[in-house]
Amino acid sequence: MTKNILIIQRTAPYGSSLAREGIDYVLTSAAYDQNISLLFLGDGVFQLLANQNSKDIQLKNQLSALEVLPLYDVENLYVTEEDLTERNLQAENLGLKVNVISRASVHPLLSKQDHVVGF
């Protein structure tokens, strides 16, 4: 049975393993034909930045991990306009196409899900 699952990414791409664990969860769930959406909140928006260079810290580039999402039919990516604005970012600075929503739209998005998992 297919479930609607929303994964919330709240952490910056580097400094802890949470961001990567969230992507691993997404890929695993998508492999089991679940309907996956991602919501990047707070510092989680930094995971989406284009031109990330993580070689100096010897970690895989987080954006390159996210770029495979369409291969798993994960195409519903969301970010709040307010989180972008608070971090002086614009959707054009992001390496992936995302749906920019308002914070007020987060609650209706959550209410459409069968499960919500945060990282």
Contacts in CASP RR format, 6 or more apart in sequence:
PFRMAT RR
TARGET T0000
AUTHOR 0000-0000-0000
METHOD contacts of the structure
MODEL  1
MTKNILIIQRTAPYGSSLAREGIDYVLTSAAYDQNISLLFLGDGVFQLLA
NQNSKDIQLKNQLSALEVLPLYDVENLYVTEEDLTERNLQAENLGLKVNV
ISRASVHPLLSKQDHVVGF
2 33 0 8 1.000
2 34 0 8 1.000
2 35 0 8 1.000
3 34 0 8 1.000
3 35 0 8 1.000
3 114 0 8 1.000
3 115 0 8 1.000
4 34 0 8 1.000
4 35 0 8 1.000
4 37 0 8 1.000
4 112 0 8 1.000
4 113 0 8 1.000
4 114 0 8 1.000
4 115 0 8 1.000
5 29 0 8 1.000
5 34 0 8 1.000
5 35 0 8 1.000
5 36 0 8 1.000
5 37 0 8 1.000
5 113 0 8 1.000
5 114 0 8 1.000
5 115 0 8 1.000
5 116 0 8 1.000
5 117 0 8 1.000
6 36 0 8 1.000
6 37 0 8 1.000
6 38 0 8 1.000
6 39 0 8 1.000
6 109 0 8 1.000
6 110 0 8 1.000
6 113 0 8 1.000
6 115 0 8 1.000
6 116 0 8 1.000
6 117 0 8 1.000
7 22 0 8 1.000
7 25 0 8 1.000
7 26 0 8 1.000
7 29 0 8 1.000
7 36 0 8 1.000
7 37 0 8 1.000
7 38 0 8 1.000
7 39 0 8 1.000
7 117 0 8 1.000
7 118 0 8 1.000
7 119 0 8 1.000
8 38 0 8 1.000
8 39 0 8 1.000
8 40 0 8 1.000
8 41 0 8 1.000
8 116 0 8 1.000
8 117 0 8 1.000
8 118 0 8 1.000
8 119 0 8 1.000
9 19 0 8 1.000
9 22 0 8 1.000
9 38 0 8 1.000
9 39 0 8 1.000
9 40 0 8 1.000
9 41 0 8 1.000
9 44 0 8 1.000
9 47 0 8 1.000
9 118 0 8 1.000
9 119 0 8 1.000
10 18 0 8 1.000
10 41 0 8 1.000
10 42 0 8 1.000
10 43 0 8 1.000
10 44 0 8 1.000
10 118 0 8 1.000
10 119 0 8 1.000
11 18 0 8 1.000
11 19 0 8 1.000
11 43 0 8 1.000
11 44 0 8 1.000
11 119 0 8 1.000
12 19 0 8 1.000
12 43 0 8 1.000
12 44 0 8 1.000
12 46 0 8 1.000
12 47 0 8 1.000
13 19 0 8 1.000
13 44 0 8 1.000
13 46 0 8 1.000
13 47 0 8 1.000
13 49 0 8 1.000
13 52 0 8 1.000
13 54 0 8 1.000
13 62 0 8 1.000
13 63 0 8 1.000
14 54 0 8 1.000
14 57 0 8 1.000
14 59 0 8 1.000
14 62 0 8 1.000
18 119 0 8 1.000
19 44 0 8 1.000
19 47 0 8 1.000
19 62 0 8 1.000
19 119 0 8 1.000
20 60 0 8 1.000
20 62 0 8 1.000
20 65 0 8 1.000
21 119 0 8 1.000
22 117 0 8 1.000
22 118 0 8 1.000
22 119 0 8 1.000
23 62 0 8 1.000
23 65 0 8 1.000
23 66 0 8 1.000
25 117 0 8 1.000
25 119 0 8 1.000
26 36 0 8 1.000
26 38 0 8 1.000
26 69 0 8 1.000
26 72 0 8 1.000
26 74 0 8 1.000
27 68 0 8 1.000
27 72 0 8 1.000
29 36 0 8 1.000
30 36 0 8 1.000
30 69 0 8 1.000
30 72 0 8 1.000
30 73 0 8 1.000
30 74 0 8 1.000
31 72 0 8 1.000
36 72 0 8 1.000
36 74 0 8 1.000
36 76 0 8 1.000
37 74 0 8 1.000
37 76 0 8 1.000
37 77 0 8 1.000
37 78 0 8 1.000
37 109 0 8 1.000
37 113 0 8 1.000
38 69 0 8 1.000
38 74 0 8 1.000
38 76 0 8 1.000
38 77 0 8 1.000
38 78 0 8 1.000
39 78 0 8 1.000
39 79 0 8 1.000
39 106 0 8 1.000
39 109 0 8 1.000
40 47 0 8 1.000
40 48 0 8 1.000
40 77 0 8 1.000
40 78 0 8 1.000
40 79 0 8 1.000
40 83 0 8 1.000
40 98 0 8 1.000
41 79 0 8 1.000
41 80 0 8 1.000
41 83 0 8 1.000
41 106 0 8 1.000
42 80 0 8 1.000
42 83 0 8 1.000
42 86 0 8 1.000
42 87 0 8 1.000
43 87 0 8 1.000
44 83 0 8 1.000
45 79 0 8 1.000
45 83 0 8 1.000
45 84 0 8 1.000
45 87 0 8 1.000
45 89 0 8 1.000
45 94 0 8 1.000
46 87 0 8 1.000
47 62 0 8 1.000
47 63 0 8 1.000
47 66 0 8 1.000
48 63 0 8 1.000
48 66 0 8 1.000
48 77 0 8 1.000
48 79 0 8 1.000
48 94 0 8 1.000
48 95 0 8 1.000
48 96 0 8 1.000
48 98 0 8 1.000
49 63 0 8 1.000
49 89 0 8 1.000
49 93 0 8 1.000
49 94 0 8 1.000
49 95 0 8 1.000
50 63 0 8 1.000
50 93 0 8 1.000
50 94 0 8 1.000
50 95 0 8 1.000
52 61 0 8 1.000
52 62 0 8 1.000
52 63 0 8 1.000
53 61 0 8 1.000
54 60 0 8 1.000
54 61 0 8 1.000
54 62 0 8 1.000
63 95 0 8 1.000
63 96 0 8 1.000
66 96 0 8 1.000
67 96 0 8 1.000
69 75 0 8 1.000
69 77 0 8 1.000
69 96 0 8 1.000
76 99 0 8 1.000
77 96 0 8 1.000
77 97 0 8 1.000
77 98 0 8 1.000
77 99 0 8 1.000
78 98 0 8 1.000
78 99 0 8 1.000
78 100 0 8 1.000
78 101 0 8 1.000
78 109 0 8 1.000
79 91 0 8 1.000
79 94 0 8 1.000
79 98 0 8 1.000
79 99 0 8 1.000
79 100 0 8 1.000
79 101 0 8 1.000
80 100 0 8 1.000
80 101 0 8 1.000
80 102 0 8 1.000
80 103 0 8 1.000
80 105 0 8 1.000
80 106 0 8 1.000
81 100 0 8 1.000
81 101 0 8 1.000
81 102 0 8 1.000
81 103 0 8 1.000
82 102 0 8 1.000
82 103 0 8 1.000
84 90 0 8 1.000
84 91 0 8 1.000
84 100 0 8 1.000
91 98 0 8 1.000
91 100 0 8 1.000
101 109 0 8 1.000
110 116 0 8 1.000
END
